[in-house]
Each structure stands twice: as C-alpha cells, then as structure tokens.
C-alpha cells in the first residue's frame, strides 16, 4: 500500500512534490531482495519513484554486474527532505514512515535486505554507528538478513571507497545463493581480492 499521497505525518511533507513509495524491478511480485535507501532525491521527488536518479542508475549497474535482476526498492522516508536536510526532520520522517517500511517487508517477505545509509539502518531498528556495522550481516525485522552499506551517493563523493559497495553487493549475491554466514564477515578494510579469497 505505502504512504498516502496526501500524507502529512511529519515535516518532510512541506518539501515534497510527490510521496515516493516502493517499486519492484524484475519478474516477480515477491523478489528475494529488498533495497532500503534513506530518502528520495530531487529526481525521485519529481517522478514519484525511488532510485530513478544517478544513484539509482549506479545501483542498477552494480546489481546487474552480480546477476541480480529481481529486487524491490524503497526508502526509509517517503518524502524528499529538501536540499538542506535537517536532522530533526529526517528523524521524524523515519519514525512516521516506519509502518510503511514494515508493511513492505511483510508483503515482499525478502530473503535479504540491503540497507543503504544511516537512516535506512535506523529504520530497520539498529542504532550502531555505521563504521562498526558496515558490511556486516545483521538479523533484521521478520527474521530477514540485513547487509549494511553506505548509500551509493557516498561513493560519488568518495570513489576511493567503491570497493566497499562492491563487497556489500557481493555479500548479497552470496546470501541469495544460500551460502551460510555468521553475524559478521571479514573486516571492511579488506580489498575486494582479499575478501574473495575468504569466501570463495
């Protein structure tokens, strides 16, 4: 169902053009992967769809490279937070939209959730600093497995860390394939080549 188009539960409603609910990519209504971002950007706000801007194109490219073609996309917040994001308003948005996120998880019943960014992580119930759970595997809502990554927008600003995102997507691919893991994987400071030696 998602948030109603006239939702005014939090201050973010003042900035938006459209409420941006989730969408499914691929051939099934219950894909095994749910990707949770933070909030819609300007392009998403204009079109009313999640991940249709540059970060969405980057994300789709990375997933396709790993053979991941069936997935659902949503955000912790359903409204564009404006260009000058305010922490208090973003926090209110996470709380207001959380029932819609839990509803998505319940309806899709994903095997794996890829959480992109701190607000996505908070919306899934984790308060740990990103640096301590980056690339870790966590137990999420409805007994889902959550993989944590920075948001793709971070890697536009810090391309030197791009291998961390590649690691997260590789971890998702392996989990979707049923390869067992504990709660943590090797430290995020490993290079991609070093990580592959540990798991393949």
N, C-alpha and C positions, 0 to 999 in steps of 0.2 A: 504493500500500500504506500508507505512513505509519508513524508510530511505533506500536509495540505498546501495548496498554492497560496493561500492567504494566511499562513501561519505567522503569528506574532508573539511567540512564546519567549523570545529573547531579543536583545538589542540589535542583533545582526540583521533582523528583518528590515531595518532602516536603510541598509546599504544595497540590498539585492534588487535585481531585476526579476529573476526567476528563482523559485525554490528548485534546487538541484537534487533529485533523488537518484537512486542507483540505476544501473543498466547492466544487461548481460551481453557478453560477447561470445559468439560460438553457436553451437548447435543444440544445446541442452538448457532447459529451464532450471536445472539444479547442478551447476558446474561444481567441480571439486575444489575450486579455488575462489576465495573472496578477497579482493584487494580493498583495503580501507585507507583512504587518504585523509588529509586533515580538513580542508575546506575547498570549495570551488574557487577557481581563479576568475579573472575577467572574461576569458573566452567561455568558460563553463557557465558563468552567470548569463552571458548573452544568449547562449544556445539552450540553456536549461538541461544540459547533460554533463555528467562527470568525465574528467580526463579527455577532453577534446582539444586542449591547447598543446603547447610544445612538450610539456611534461607527459601528457598522455601519449603523444607520438613516440617519445623516448621509451616509455614504459612498454608500449605495444611491441616496439622493436626488440627490446630485451627479452620479453616473454616469448616472442616468435623464435628468437635465436635458440631458446631452450626447448622448443617444440610445444609450448603451452599456448593453446588456441581457444580453450573453453574456460572462461572465468567471468566473475561478476565484479563490478566496480561500484564503489560508493565512497562516501566521506563521513568523517565523524560529525561534521557540521553540514547542514544542507543549504546554507546561505553564504554568499560572498561576504567576507568580513571587511570589505573596504580596502583601500590602498594602505592606510595607516592602521594596521591591526593593533587592537588594544587587548592586553592580556585578560582583563576582567570580562570583556565582551566575548572573547574567544572561549574562556572557561564557562561562561553562561551558555554559549552555543553548544558546547559539548554535552552539558547536562540536559539541555532542552531537547536535543536530538537523539540522546542515548536510546530512548524507547524505539525509535525508528531503526537504529542500527541493530538492536537486539532482535527486532522483528525480521530484518533482513537475514540475520544469521539463522533464525528459527526456520524461515521459509526456504532458504537455499540449502541449509544443512551442509556447509562446505567441509571438506576434509582438512583443508589448510587455510589459514588467514595470513595474508601478508600485510603487516601494519606499517604504513609509511609515515613516519614523523611522530613527534612527541604527542600531538593531540589525538592521533589515532591510537597510540599506545594507551593514553589516559582513558579514552573512550572504551577501551577493551578491559579496563579495570586494573591497570598496572601503574604504579606511581614511581617506579625505579627510574633513576637518571638514565638517559639514553646510552651514555657511554658504558654503563655496566651491563646492559642487556642487548646491545647492538649485535645482530646476527645470532642471537640466542633463540632457542626453541622454548616456548612457554606454553603452559596449559591455559587456554582461553575459555570464553563462555561456551556453554553447551558441549564441553569436552572437545573443543576444537584445538588444533595445534597452531600456535601463532609464531610466525617468524618476524623478527623486528628489523627494520631498516630505516635509515634516514629517508626523507622524502626525495623523489627524483630532482626536485628543484635545488636541493642542496648540492647535488653533483654538477649542476650547471655552474654553480659558483665555485665549487671545489672539485674540478675534474680529476685532480690527483688521487682522490679517494674513490674513483669509479669502480675499482676492483671490489670494494665492499658491497656495492649494489649487485655486482655480478655474483658474488658469493651468496648473497641472500636469495637471488633468483635460482641459483644452482641448488641451494638447500631446499627451496620449494619444490623444484623438479624432482629431487631425490625422495622427498617426503611423499609427493604424489605417486611416485613409483613404488612406495611401500617399503623403502629402506629404513630400518629402525634407527632411532636416535635416542640419546638420553636428553636431559633438560638443556644441556649446553653443547655447543660444538667448539672446535678449536678456536683460540683467541682471534679476534677480528684483525689483529695486526699481521696475520699470515698473508703472504702473497697468494694469488689465485693458484699458482702452480703448487705451492706448499700445501694448500688446502686440498687440492685434488689428490695429492699423494696420501692424505689422511683418510679419504672417504671412498676412493675408487680403486 
